[in-house]
Amino acid sequence: MRFWRIRRCTPVQAPAASPSSTLLVEDVLVPASSPGPILVDDVLLYIFRYVLPPEVPDELEVVYRPATIVLSHVCHYWRHLVNTSPTLWSVLSHPIIMRPTVLLEFLDRSLNADLCVHLSGKAVDMASEDTVDRLSQSFQLISMHTHRLRTFIALELSPNLTAIVAAGLASRAPFLKLLHITSQGTVGSQLFGDQMPRLQDASIARMPILLLQLRGLTSLSVAQSMLMEQDIMLVARNCPDLQRLVCTIDEDVLSTVSDAMASSTVALNSLRVLVLWTKSPHGLRFLSRLSFPASTHIMLHYNSYSHQNAFNLDCSASMHTIISGITCMSVSGARKHAIQVVSPGPSDIQFRVAVERYDWCALQRSPHYTPFDALEFPALEQLHIRYAGAPLVLLDGDWAKILSKLPNLTRLSIVDADFSAYNVALALGHKPIWGGSHTSRNVPVICPLLQSIVINIERGMESGLLPGLARSLA
C-alpha cells in the first residue's frame, strides 16, 4: 500500500533562555487511497497561532510582526500551505484591525474566503488620534470587502467608534449571517446600503434602527434603552422561525402596543429558548401576545428593588401558564434576597439562593414571609440553597410550601443550613432525635422523585437527622 508522508509540526516550549518556542517536526504516514493528504485541524490551528506572534518592544504598545517573517522559520511545506490557505487569513481579530498594514496582508491572502471580524471597544483608546486614524484606515479597507463578510462582532462601541464602524458597513453585505453590535452611540447613516442582509443570528444593544430591519432570524438578542412591545411583536412577526430569543427590558420603559396590535398573537412555533431580563413585572406583559411550544426552555432573570413586587411574578392570570413553565430563573433584590443560576440547562436546572442581608423589620411585619410564597416551579429538578451573611431560618411550614411546589425535585442541597435542616426534616414528616419538638400542623410533603439530599450542618447534629432524611429518598 502506498502512503502519503506528511510532516506535522507541534509547538514545544523552549528553554527559559530562548525568546520563543520551537516546533517539533514529525512525519505522519497517511494511506494514499485517501483523497489527498489529510490535514489535522489542530495542526492548522498551531500554524495559525504562529502567523502573528506578539513582540513587545520598549514601548507599551504591542506590535505584531509581519507574517512573512514568521513563516521563514517554518519548513517550506507548511509555509506553502499557510500562504495558499485563504481561510487561515479570513479571521480579522482586534489586533489585526488595529494595524492597517497587517490587515491589508490578511485581506489579500484571504482571497475570496468568507471574512469574520471581531472588535472590542474596551481595548480601544479613542482619545489617541493615532488610534483613530489607524481604525479609520482599517475600516476603509474592510468597507471594500463587505460582500465577503460572514460574521461581524463589535462590542462596547463608543459613539466615535460607532461612527467609524458604521462608515465601514455602508456597503451591502449579502452573505452576512451573524451580527453582534453593542453601541453607546447612534447610527447616522443607513447600514449595508439600505438593504439589511438575511441574518441568522443577531445581537443588538441600543441600536433600534437595526431592530426594525431584521428578517428571517433564527436567533435574536436585543437590549434597548427604550424598547417598545410593538417592536418585539414586529420582529417576531418578521422572524417566524426564531429558535432563540433574548430580551433585556429596562424598568418602566417598555411601552404598550398599539390598539390594533394588542389583540393579535404572534406564533413562534420553532422557539426553543426564551431568555428574559427585566426589572418590572410589566416587562413580561408582552409574553401573553406570543405563542410558542410548551417545550420552550424559558429562563427569567428578574431584578427588582421593590420589596412589594420582588417575587410576585404572576402579574396577570393570562400569564399563569407561561410563568409556571419557567425552567430556569434567577431573582435578585437589593434589599433581601438573591437567587443566582448555577448551571442552567433543560435537563439539569440548578438554583443557588444567597440571602445576603435579611430585613429584620420586614420579618417582624411578616414573620412567615419567604421568597417562594408567590412562585411556582413545576419544572425544577434541582434546588441548591446557600445562606450567606445574616442567618435565615426557614420554618417547617416554609419548607412545606417550597417542597410542595417542586413535584419533579430530584436533588436538594443546603449549605450553612444551621437549624433549617431540622425544619426540612419536619416538613418531610420525620422527627429528628435532637432539638425541639414536632409542633408543625402541616401535612408531610411527599417528594416522589427525590434521590439526593446534601446538607451542610454543624458537627454533632447529623446523627439524629440523617436517618430521617434518608427515609425521604426515592
Secondary structure as the mmCIF struct_conf table of DSSP 4:
data_model
#
loop_
_struct_conf.conf_type_id
_struct_conf.id
_struct_conf.beg_label_comp_id
_struct_conf.beg_label_asym_id
_struct_conf.beg_label_seq_id
_struct_conf.end_label_comp_id
_struct_conf.end_label_asym_id
_struct_conf.end_label_seq_id
STRN STRN1 PHE A 3 VAL A 12
HELX_LH_PP_P HELX_LH_PP_P1 GLN A 13 PRO A 15
TURN_TY1_P TURN_TY1_P1 ALA A 16 ALA A 17
BEND BEND1 SER A 18 SER A 20
STRN STRN2 THR A 22 PRO A 31
TURN_TY1_P TURN_TY1_P2 ALA A 32 SER A 33
BEND BEND2 SER A 34 GLY A 36
HELX_LH_PP_P HELX_LH_PP_P2 PRO A 37 VAL A 40
HELX_RH_AL_P HELX_RH_AL_P1 ASP A 41 VAL A 51
BEND BEND3 LEU A 52 LEU A 52
STRN STRN3 PRO A 54 GLU A 55
BEND BEND4 ASP A 58 GLU A 61
STRN STRN4 VAL A 63 TYR A 64
HELX_RH_AL_P HELX_RH_AL_P2 ALA A 67 LEU A 71
TURN_TY1_P TURN_TY1_P3 SER A 72 HIS A 73
BEND BEND5 VAL A 74 VAL A 74
HELX_RH_AL_P HELX_RH_AL_P3 HIS A 76 ASN A 83
TURN_TY1_P TURN_TY1_P4 THR A 84 THR A 84
HELX_RH_3T_P HELX_RH_3T_P1 PRO A 86 TRP A 89
STRN STRN5 VAL A 91 LEU A 92
HELX_RH_AL_P HELX_RH_AL_P4 HIS A 94 ILE A 97
TURN_TY1_P TURN_TY1_P5 MET A 98 MET A 98
HELX_RH_AL_P HELX_RH_AL_P5 PRO A 100 ARG A 109
TURN_TY1_P TURN_TY1_P6 SER A 110 ASN A 112
BEND BEND6 ALA A 113 ALA A 113
HELX_LH_PP_P HELX_LH_PP_P3 ASP A 114 ASP A 114
STRN STRN6 LEU A 115 SER A 120
HELX_RH_3T_P HELX_RH_3T_P2 GLY A 121 ALA A 123
TURN_TY1_P TURN_TY1_P7 MET A 126 ALA A 127
HELX_RH_AL_P HELX_RH_AL_P6 GLU A 129 SER A 143
TURN_TY1_P TURN_TY1_P8 MET A 144 HIS A 145
HELX_RH_3T_P HELX_RH_3T_P3 THR A 146 ARG A 148
STRN STRN7 LEU A 149 LEU A 157
HELX_RH_AL_P HELX_RH_AL_P7 PRO A 159 GLY A 168
TURN_TY1_P TURN_TY1_P9 LEU A 169 LEU A 169
BEND BEND7 SER A 171 SER A 171
TURN_TY1_P TURN_TY1_P10 PRO A 174 PHE A 175
STRN STRN8 LEU A 178 SER A 183
BEND BEND8 GLN A 184 GLY A 185
BEND BEND9 SER A 189 SER A 189
HELX_RH_3T_P HELX_RH_3T_P4 LEU A 191 ASP A 194
BEND BEND10 GLN A 200 GLN A 200
STRN STRN9 ASP A 201 ALA A 205
BEND BEND11 ARG A 206 ARG A 206
HELX_RH_AL_P HELX_RH_AL_P8 PRO A 208 LEU A 211
TURN_TY1_P TURN_TY1_P11 LEU A 212 GLN A 213
BEND BEND12 GLY A 216 GLY A 216
BEND BEND13 THR A 218 THR A 218
STRN STRN10 SER A 219 GLN A 224
BEND BEND14 SER A 225 MET A 226
STRN STRN11 MET A 228 MET A 228
HELX_RH_AL_P HELX_RH_AL_P9 GLU A 229 ASN A 238
TURN_TY1_P TURN_TY1_P12 PRO A 240 ASP A 241
STRN STRN12 ARG A 244 ILE A 249
TURN_TY1_P TURN_TY1_P13 GLU A 251 ASP A 252
STRN STRN13 SER A 255 SER A 255
HELX_LH_PP_P HELX_LH_PP_P4 THR A 256 SER A 258
HELX_RH_AL_P HELX_RH_AL_P10 ASP A 259 ALA A 262
TURN_TY1_P TURN_TY1_P14 SER A 263 SER A 263
STRN STRN14 VAL A 266 ALA A 267
TURN_TY1_P TURN_TY1_P15 ASN A 269 SER A 270
STRN STRN15 VAL A 273 THR A 278
BEND BEND15 LYS A 279 SER A 280
HELX_RH_3T_P HELX_RH_3T_P5 PRO A 281 ARG A 289
STRN STRN16 LEU A 290 SER A 291
TURN_TY1_P TURN_TY1_P16 ALA A 294 SER A 295
STRN STRN17 HIS A 297 SER A 304
TURN_TY1_P TURN_TY1_P17 HIS A 307 ASN A 309
BEND BEND16 ALA A 310 PHE A 311
BEND BEND17 SER A 316 SER A 316
HELX_RH_3T_P HELX_RH_3T_P6 ALA A 317 MET A 319
HELX_RH_AL_P HELX_RH_AL_P11 HIS A 320 SER A 324
TURN_TY1_P TURN_TY1_P18 GLY A 325 GLY A 325
STRN STRN18 ILE A 326 GLY A 333
BEND BEND18 ALA A 334 LYS A 336
STRN STRN19 HIS A 337 VAL A 341
BEND BEND19 VAL A 342 SER A 343
BEND BEND20 PRO A 346 SER A 347
STRN STRN20 PHE A 351 VAL A 355
HELX_RH_AL_P HELX_RH_AL_P12 TRP A 360 ARG A 365
TURN_TY1_P TURN_TY1_P19 PRO A 367 HIS A 368
TURN_TY1_P TURN_TY1_P20 PRO A 371 ALA A 374
TURN_TY1_P TURN_TY1_P21 PRO A 378 ALA A 379
STRN STRN21 GLN A 382 TYR A 387
BEND BEND21 GLY A 389 ALA A 390
HELX_RH_AL_P HELX_RH_AL_P13 ASP A 396 SER A 404
TURN_TY1_P TURN_TY1_P22 LYS A 405 LYS A 405
TURN_TY1_P TURN_TY1_P23 PRO A 407 ASN A 408
STRN STRN22 ARG A 411 VAL A 415
BEND BEND22 ASP A 416 ASP A 416
TURN_TY1_P TURN_TY1_P24 ASP A 418 PHE A 419
HELX_RH_AL_P HELX_RH_AL_P14 SER A 420 ALA A 427
TURN_TY1_P TURN_TY1_P25 LEU A 428 GLY A 429
BEND BEND23 ILE A 433 GLY A 436
BEND BEND24 ASN A 442 ASN A 442
HELX_LH_PP_P HELX_LH_PP_P5 VAL A 443 ILE A 446
TURN_TY1_P TURN_TY1_P26 PRO A 448 LEU A 449
STRN STRN23 SER A 452 ILE A 455
TURN_TY1_P TURN_TY1_P27 ARG A 459 GLY A 460
BEND BEND25 MET A 461 MET A 461
HELX_RH_AL_P HELX_RH_AL_P15 GLU A 462 ALA A 470
TURN_TY1_P TURN_TY1_P28 ARG A 471 SER A 472
#
